[in-house]
């Protein structure tokens, strides 16, 4: 089992030791904030152990990250293998029996004890996709008969055509709906713009025979900032979510895009914007950046730059660290400076979800998906485990191929698009 959090390093660390500590704290979140009876992982938790929990709500996306956090914890000897295996079996079984769903699509938020739907939320396609990514990777790691059986059942019950065509009402649709609610039906918004949806289409194409021209018709608006080419989409998570699980290195698609270059450039441009600091926000610089979706003093928002500019001085520390696979020196330097120069913004699970020196505000919580993106990104940088597990899934390889992703010699070093 994971040791007491009190045994984790409290003093500022550097380099790989600091990344190790951040990962260990993230694994602690996924272990401690998952209900041992059903494996349902909370959406968020207080970063100060002395504060009460913000709520008892679990997130289907958090569960997906938890399922990969367990193998990372085992490999790094922070978790007992038998305990992690048992937790994975429990999680898969209860995802099938107790998490409410519509045509295989999980509701976004549920009560972590009862599984009851919360906040009138939607059956979410992207959050189910994140959970599915974790399910498939966990199956590859454990290769346990019970987990293999339940993972197959979980994947098989997802009705991709239902979500693509709004239950048949839109037979010519090429882009998946963002979700469905029993009170109002299918959400009007669709996954048609360049963002975190890459994983959703890779899975759809790999696990079903739905049409694949939706990938080609995703709107990709080119943006150049300080000589850096990116695809429009300001918040960093849009360039990190799919990449937590799936490697796009060494490949270009039918449009000629390299998404490995795109993720690198997006992080580089985000950092460059914060160095330029056109709005004069406090603290911004080479070691203080990372605009993404996060809590802020007034609530929750998707901050980002460039592509679109949404900036009130609040950064998401985990997103800067999650740039490690593409900007390892810059991400590590950020983590060191954040830990050294902002000791007040440090808690039991590491950095807060949002932080604004401009507003003299420290986010009280951590959020599972942001800790998950950071945890998997750092592990991909260090060992590549999450990406290797996902790449070993036959359906993922099929989905990549059907999306038109092919090996290209200059895919990691050449331009964004050829």
N, C-alpha and C positions, 0 to 999 in steps of 0.2 A: 504494500500500500504506500501511497505517497507520504513522505515524512511531514511532520508538523511544519506549518508555514514559518514558525519561529526559527526553524533551522536554516531557512533560506538566507542568503547573503543580504545584509542590510546596508553595508557600506558601498560607496560607488565602485563599480568594477569597470574594466576596460575590455575592448576588443571582443574576442570570442567568448571570454568569461561572462561578459555582460549579456551578449546574445543568448548564451546558455541560461543565464538567470531569468531573462525575459521569457524564454520558452518554458522553463520549469514553472514559472508563475502562471503562464497561460494553461499549461496542462493541469495545474492545481485548480484553476477555475473550472475547467471542463469535468474534472473529477468531482469536485466539491459541490458544484452547482447543478449536477445531474442527479435526479431522484434515483436512489439505488433500487427502488421497487420497480421502476419502469424505464429508466434511462432517459427520461425527458429532461432536456437541458434548458436552464433558464435563459431568457433573452438577455438579461443584464443582472448585475450584482453590485452592491456597494463596494467601493475600493478601500474603504476604511472598515476594518473588521468590527469596530465599535458601533457602526451605524446599522439601523435595521434594514432589512432587505427592501428594495423599492417596490417589489410586488412578487407574486408567485407565478408569473407567466413564463411559460416555455416557448421557444421558437423552433420551428421545424428546421430552419437554417442552422441554428446553434447545434442541433442534434447532428447534422451532417458533419460539421467541423469536429464535434466531440468524437465521432466514430473514427476520425483520423488522428485526433489527439491521443487516443489510447495506444495505438501502435508506436507513436513517437515516444510516449512515456515509457513503454516497455523497452524499446530499443535503447533508450538512454538510462534505463534502470531506475527510473523514478516510480514506476508502477510495477506491482507484482503481476506477472504474466497470467496466472490463473484467475486473478481478480479481474483483470482487464478483459480476458476472454469471457468470463461470466457476465460482466457488464454489457459487453457487445451482444451476447446472446439475448440478454434481457431486453436490450434496446430494440433489436430487430423484431422480437416477438411482439412487443407492445406497440411498436409502430404499426404493425399489421392489425392488431386487435383493438387498440384503445385510442389511437390518434384519429380524430374524425377526418373524413376525406370525401371527395366527390370525383368519381371516375378515376380514382387513384391519386388525385391531386390533394395534397395535405393542406389543411387550414393553417394559416400563418402562425397564429398564436393560440395556445391552449393552457388551461390550468395544469401546472406541472404535477399535481397530485391526481386529479380526476380525469384529465384529458378533455374537459369541457371547453368548447370554443369560447374565445375571449374577444371582447371589443368589437363584436360584429365584423370580424375580420373576413377576408376572402380566402377561398381555396387558391393558393398562390402558386403559379407555375414556376417562378424563379426560386422561391424558397423550397419547393419540392425538388427542383433541380439540384440545389445545393445539398439537400439531404440525400438525394439519390447518388450524387458524386461520392459522398461519404460512405454510403452503403456499398457501392461497387468497389471502392478502394479497400474497405474493411474486409470484404469477402476475399479479395486477392491476398491480403495479409494473413488472415487466419486460416483460410482453406479448411474450415471446420464444417462438417456435414450439415449441422443445424443452421449455421450462418449462411452457407451456400444455398440451402433450400429456401430460407426466409428472404434472402436477398433476391433470389430469382422471382419469388412470389411478389415482392414489393415492386420490382421493375416491371413485371408482366402486367400488373393491374393498371398501370398508368395508360390512359387512353389519349394518345397523342393526337389522333385525328379529331377527337371531340374538342380538344383545346385549340386546334388549328382552324377548324371550320365553324366554331360556335355551335357545336352539336349538330352540324349539317346545314345550318342556316346560311352559311357562307362557304359553299363548296369550292369556290375559286380562291379563297384566302391563302396567302403564302406565309403570313407571319402569325405566330402564336399569340393568343390573348394573354394579358397579364394575370387574369384570374377570373373567378366566378363567385357569386354570392347567391344564396337561395332566395334572398329578398328581392334581388334585382336582375339576376342572370349574369351574363358575361360582361366583364368590364370592357369599356370601349377602347381603352388604351391597349396597344399591341407592341410586341417586341420587334420594332421595325427600325430603330435607330442604333447606331454603334454605341454599345455600353457593355454591361456585364452579361448580356444574353448569349455570348458565344458558346458557353457550356450547355445552355438549353438546346441549341440547335445541334451541337455535336451529339448529344444524347438522343434527341428526337430522330436524327438520321441513322444512328447506330442501332436503336432499339425498335424502329418501326420502318415502314416503307412509305412514309409521307413524302411529298414532293420536296425537292431540295433547292428550288430557285429562290426561296426566301433568304438564304445566305447571301446570294449574289445581289439581292434587292435591298439589303440593309443599307440605310442611308449613311454614307461615310463622307463627311464634309471635311476637306483638307484645311488645316490651320497651320500657319507658320509663325513661330514666336522666337525672336532673336536668332533666326536661322535654324530653328529646330522644327522639324516637320512632325505633326501629330494629326490624329483624327479628332474632330470636335467632340468634346466631352470633358468638362473641367475636373470633376472630383476624381481623386486617385483610385477610389475603389472600382470605378468602371474599367480600369486598366489592370486590376489586380485580382478581381473575384474569380473569374474563370481560370486565370493563371495560377491560382492557389492549387488547383487540382491537375490542370492540363497544360502540358508543355507544347508551345507553338514554335519552339526553336527549330531552326533548320528547314522551315517550310514557308511556302507562299501559297495563297489561294488562287482561284481562277481570275480574280481581279488584279493579281500581282502584288498583293499586300503581304508584308511580313509583320506578324503581330508580336514577334519577339522584339523587333526594332520599335514598334509602336509603344509597347509597354515601357521600354527603356527611355524613349524620347519623352513620353508623358511624364515620367518621374523627373527627368532632367529639366523639362520645361517648367514643371510645377516648382521645383527648387529655384530655377532661374528667376521666375516671377517673384518669389519671396525675397531673393537677393535684391532685385530691383526695387521691390517694396513701393509701388507707385502711390499707395494710399497712406504711407507713413505709419504702418502698424508697429507697435512696440515689440521688440525682440526679434523680428524677422532678420534673416541673414543666412549665410552658408550652412549653419548648423541649427537653424530653426525654420522649418518649413513643413509642408505636408497638409495641403488643403483637400479635404474630403468630406464625406457625410459624417456628421457627429453631433453630439450635444453641444449647445452653446448656452450662454447666460439666459437667453430668452426661450429656449426650447430645443428643437432639433432641426437641422437644415443640411442641405447638400452644398457645401462650400467647394470652390474649385477655381482653377486657372492653369493655363490659358484654355482657349476654346470657348468657354464663357467665363465671365468673371463674377464670382460671388465670394466676397471677402470682407469679413468684419473683424479680422484679427484673431480668429479662433482656428487652431490647427488640430489635426488628429494625429497624435504622436505615433500610434500604431501603423498608420499608413506610410509615414516616412520610413519606419523600420522595415515595413513590408516591401520596400523598394530594393531590398538586399540582393535578390537574384540578378538585378540589372545594374544597380549602382552600389555595390558592396561597400566601397570605401566611404561614400557619402552617407549611406544609411547607418553604418557603424559609427561614424563621426557624429551624426545627429544623436544617436542613442547615448553616446558618451557625454556629449554636451548637455543633453536633456537631463541625464541623471546627475551630472556634476553641478550644473548651474541652476537647476530648478528642483532642489530637493523637496520642496513643499508639494510638488506635483508627483508624488510617488506613494504607492499604496501596496496592499498585500498582493495584488495581481499586476503590479508594475505601473505603467503610465496610465493616466486617466483617458477616457474616451475623447474628451475635448478639453482644450486648455487655451486661455486667452490672457496673456500679460496686459494687453491693451485694456481689458475690462477688469483686470485683477481677479480673474475667475478661474477656478479649477473644477472641472467636472467631477461630481461625487461618485460616478459609476464607471464601470467598464461594461462593454457590450460584447456578447459572444461572437458575433460575426466579425467584428474588428480584431478581437484577440485571435480569432481563428485564422483570418487572412495573414496576420503577422506571424503566428506560429508556423503555419504551413510554408509561408514564403521563406522564413529563416531556415527551416528544415530543407526546403528545396535548394537554398543557397549552400547549405552545409553538406548534405548527403544526397539530395534529390529524391528522398523516399516517397513523398506524396505523389510526385509526378510519375515515378517509376511504377508505383502500384496502379495508378490510373491508366498508364500506357499499356499495362499488361491485360487490361479488360478488352476482350475481342470486340464488344459493341462500341467501345470508344475508338478503337482503330478503324472500324467500319464507318463510324460517324465522321471522323476526320477525313477519310477518303471521299465519302459522299458529299462533304462540304467543299471538296475540291482542293484540299490542302495536300500539297506535294512537296517533296524534298527539292531544295534549291541551294546551290552552292553559296550564294551571297546573302542568304536569308537572315543571317545573324549580323552581318557586317555591312551589308549594302544599304541602299536607300530604303525608305519606308515603302515605296511603291515603284515597280518597274513597268 
